[in-house]
């Protein structure tokens, strides 16, 4: 495992991010979802390396093998972490792929740092542009849902993620596509994350308004979503992102749940490849 030191520190020590870097060619940076780690991309890494791309994955602060600081779980800091990764590796002509919560990093990175080093962007099962229901964002998610998630994690994190993980891949509908063992593995990954990070990130992905960031995106963008996503429904997020991002391309995968990288990885990989090569 490789590590970079970010520009953020805790008690005098720089926060380190764990990353993997495989292959040669145009770089694709994959940003994982909550509460998983870069290990969620194991179906994408070999596929794109074998297609001639350089594939970079990393663990968000607080997750996987990255440091677990007490603070810094807001999108400005996490976009800064992504920027540090891109600068440290001197990446150019990057394809950014953000899954679920990772879509927030994509949006805020482009909003804060621009697209000088970025060629294309992908929002996959993404929370962008704004999940929370407000007067200006009707048909969003009521704040009580996010508060309930935090309460469930605070009371019994292991039990909460047991149920969440099954809904993540809609296991009852996708038993022919994903195993109970995979669900258990995802549960193990979720519990390896910092409890504090897991809780704080709910406010980040649930209550951060990324609409301004999305409106400013001018590079080619793909909105990739499952039409059976019960965790981040398309109507709440992907549909609105498609409307906000000028000339964005929309791809709905029929029957796919939130965790489509596990259940529909062949369709996901082909959709990504078609978009990148277009």
C-alpha positions in Angstrom: 0.0 0.0 0.0 1.2 3.5 -0.9 0.6 6.7 1.2 0.5 10.4 0.6 0.7 13.1 3.2 -2.0 15.7 3.0 -1.8 19.4 3.9 -4.0 18.7 6.9 -2.5 17.6 10.2 -3.6 16.4 13.6 -1.4 17.0 16.7 1.4 18.0 14.4 1.3 14.9 12.3 0.1 15.1 8.6 -3.0 13.0 7.8 -2.0 10.2 5.4 -4.1 8.7 2.7 -3.6 5.1 1.5 -3.8 4.6 -2.2 -3.1 2.1 -5.0 -1.7 2.9 -8.4 -1.8 0.3 -11.2 -1.2 0.3 -14.9 -0.1 2.9 -17.5 -2.0 5.3 -19.7 -4.7 7.9 -19.0 -5.4 8.0 -15.3 -8.8 7.1 -13.8 -9.3 8.0 -10.1 -12.0 6.0 -8.4 -13.5 7.4 -5.2 -15.3 5.0 -3.0 -18.6 5.3 -1.2 -19.7 5.3 2.4 -19.0 3.2 4.5 -16.7 1.2 2.3 -13.1 1.6 1.1 -11.1 1.4 -2.1 -11.6 -2.3 -2.0 -15.1 -1.8 -3.4 -13.4 -1.3 -6.9 -12.0 -4.8 -7.3 -14.2 -5.5 -10.4 -13.1 -2.2 -12.0 -9.4 -2.2 -11.3 -8.4 -5.2 -13.5 -10.9 -4.4 -16.2 -9.5 -0.9 -16.8 -5.8 -1.8 -16.3 -6.3 -4.4 -19.0 -7.9 -1.8 -21.2 -4.7 0.3 -21.1 -5.6 2.8 -18.3 -3.7 3.9 -15.2 -6.1 3.1 -12.3 -5.8 4.9 -9.0 -7.9 4.1 -6.0 -7.6 5.6 -2.5 -9.2 5.4 1.0 -11.0 8.5 2.2 -9.7 9.8 5.5 -11.2 7.8 8.3 -11.8 4.7 6.1 -9.8 1.7 5.0 -6.1 2.0 5.6 -6.0 5.8 5.6 -5.4 7.7 8.9 -8.4 8.2 11.1 -8.2 11.8 12.4 -10.9 13.2 14.7 -11.8 16.1 12.3 -12.0 16.9 8.6 -15.0 15.0 7.4 -16.5 17.9 5.4 -16.4 18.1 1.6 -14.0 21.1 1.5 -11.4 19.1 3.4 -12.1 15.9 1.5 -11.9 17.7 -1.9 -8.6 19.1 -0.6 -7.4 15.5 0.1 -8.3 14.5 -3.5 -6.4 17.5 -4.8 -3.4 16.5 -2.8 -3.5 13.0 -4.3 -3.7 14.4 -7.8 -0.9 16.9 -7.2 1.4 14.3 -5.5 1.0 11.9 -8.4 1.1 14.8 -10.9 -2.0 13.4 -12.7 -3.3 15.1 -15.8 -6.2 14.4 -18.2 -7.9 12.6 -15.3 -11.2 10.7 -15.4 -12.8 11.2 -12.0 -15.3 8.5 -10.9 -17.2 9.1 -7.7 -19.5 6.5 -6.2 -22.3 7.6 -3.9 -20.6 9.8 -1.3 -17.7 10.0 -3.6 -19.8 12.0 -6.0 -19.6 14.8 -3.5 -15.8 14.8 -3.7 -16.0 15.0 -7.5 -18.5 18.0 -7.4 -16.6 19.9 -4.7 -13.2 19.2 -6.2 -14.4 20.7 -9.5 -16.1 23.6 -7.7 -13.0 24.5 -5.7 -10.1 23.5 -8.0 -11.5 23.6 -11.5 -10.9 21.2 -14.3 -7.3 22.0 -15.4 -6.2 18.4 -14.6 -9.6 16.7 -15.2 -10.9 15.6 -18.6 -14.1 13.9 -17.7 -16.3 13.2 -14.6 -18.6 10.4 -13.6 -21.2 10.5 -10.9 -22.1 6.9 -10.0 -25.1 6.2 -7.7 -24.1 9.7 -6.5 -25.5 11.8 -3.7 -24.9 15.0 -5.7 -26.3 17.6 -6.0 -28.2 17.8 -2.7 -29.9 15.1 -0.7 -31.6 17.1 2.0 -35.2 18.2 1.6 -35.6 22.0 1.9 -37.9 24.6 0.5 -35.6 25.1 -2.4 -35.0 21.3 -2.8 -38.4 19.6 -2.7 -38.7 15.8 -3.0 -35.4 15.4 -1.1 -34.8 13.3 2.0 -36.1 14.5 5.3 -33.5 15.3 7.9 -34.9 12.7 10.3 -33.6 10.0 8.0 -30.0 11.1 8.4 -30.6 11.6 12.1 -32.0 8.1 12.4 -28.9 6.7 10.6 -26.7 8.4 13.1 -28.8 7.1 16.0 -28.6 3.6 14.7 -24.8 3.7 14.3 -24.4 5.3 17.7 -26.5 2.6 19.4 -25.1 -0.5 17.5 -22.9 0.1 14.5 -22.5 -3.6 13.7 -26.2 -4.3 13.6 -26.9 -1.1 11.6 -24.4 -2.0 8.9 -25.7 -5.6 8.8 -29.1 -4.3 7.5 -27.7 -1.5 5.5 -25.3 -3.8 3.7 -28.1 -6.0 2.5 -30.1 -3.1 1.3 -27.0 -1.7 -0.4 -27.0 -4.5 -2.9 -30.7 -5.4 -2.6 -29.7 -9.0 -1.8 -33.2 -10.5 -1.9 -33.6 -9.3 -5.5 -30.0 -10.0 -6.6 -29.1 -13.4 -5.1 -28.0 -14.6 -8.6 -25.7 -11.6 -8.9 -24.1 -11.2 -5.4 -23.3 -13.6 -2.6 -23.9 -13.5 1.1 -20.1 -13.8 1.4 -19.7 -10.5 -0.4 -22.3 -8.8 1.9 -20.3 -10.1 4.9 -17.1 -8.8 3.4 -18.6 -5.4 2.9 -19.8 -5.5 6.5 -16.2 -6.2 7.6 -14.9 -3.2 5.6 -17.6 -0.9 7.0 -16.6 -1.8 10.6 -13.0 -1.1 9.9 -13.8 2.6 9.4 -13.5 5.1 12.2 -16.8 5.4 14.1 -16.3 9.2 14.2 -15.7 9.4 10.5 -18.7 7.2 9.8 -21.0 9.5 11.8 -19.6 12.8 10.6 -19.8 11.8 6.9 -23.6 11.4 7.2 -23.8 15.1 7.6 -21.4 15.6 4.7 -23.3 13.5 2.2 -26.8 14.1 3.6 -26.8 17.8 4.2 -24.2 19.4 1.9 -25.6 21.5 -0.9 -23.5 20.8 -4.0 -25.8 22.4 -6.5 -23.5 25.4 -7.2 -20.6 23.0 -7.8 -22.6 21.0 -10.2 -23.9 24.0 -12.1 -20.3 25.1 -12.8 -19.2 21.8 -14.3 -18.3 22.2 -18.0 -16.4 19.0 -18.8 -18.0 15.9 -20.3 -19.9 14.2 -17.4 -21.7 10.9 -17.0 -24.6 10.3 -14.6 -24.6 6.5 -14.0 -27.3 5.2 -11.7 -29.4 2.1 -11.1 -33.1 2.5 -11.6 -33.7 0.3 -8.5 -31.5 2.3 -6.1 -33.3 2.4 -2.7 -30.4 4.0 -0.8 -29.9 7.1 -3.1 -32.9 7.0 -5.4 -32.4 8.4 -8.9 -35.2 10.9 -8.6 -33.6 12.4 -5.5 -30.1 12.8 -6.9 -29.1 11.6 -10.3 -32.0 13.1 -12.1 -31.4 16.5 -10.6 -27.6 16.2 -11.3 -28.4 15.5 -14.9 -30.6 18.6 -15.1 -28.0 20.8 -13.4 -24.9 19.7 -15.3 -24.9 21.1 -18.8 -24.8 18.5 -21.6 -24.3 15.7 -19.1 -24.9 12.1 -20.3 -27.4 9.9 -18.4 -27.1 6.1 -18.2 -29.7 4.2 -16.1 -28.9 0.5 -15.5 -32.1 -1.5 -15.4 -32.7 -3.4 -12.2 -29.5 -2.2 -10.6 -29.5 -1.3 -6.9 -27.2 1.2 -5.1 -24.3 -1.1 -5.0 -24.2 -1.8 -8.7 -20.4 -2.2 -8.8 -21.0 -5.6 -7.2 -24.3 -6.7 -8.7 -24.0 -5.2 -12.2 -20.3 -4.8 -12.6 -20.2 -5.8 -16.3 -22.8 -3.3 -17.2 -21.0 -0.6 -15.1 -17.6 -1.3 -16.7 -19.0 -1.2 -20.2 -20.9 2.0 -19.5 -17.8 3.7 -18.1 -15.6 2.5 -21.0 -18.1 3.7 -23.6 -18.2 7.1 -22.0 -14.4 7.4 -21.6 -13.8 6.4 -25.2 -16.6 8.6 -26.7 
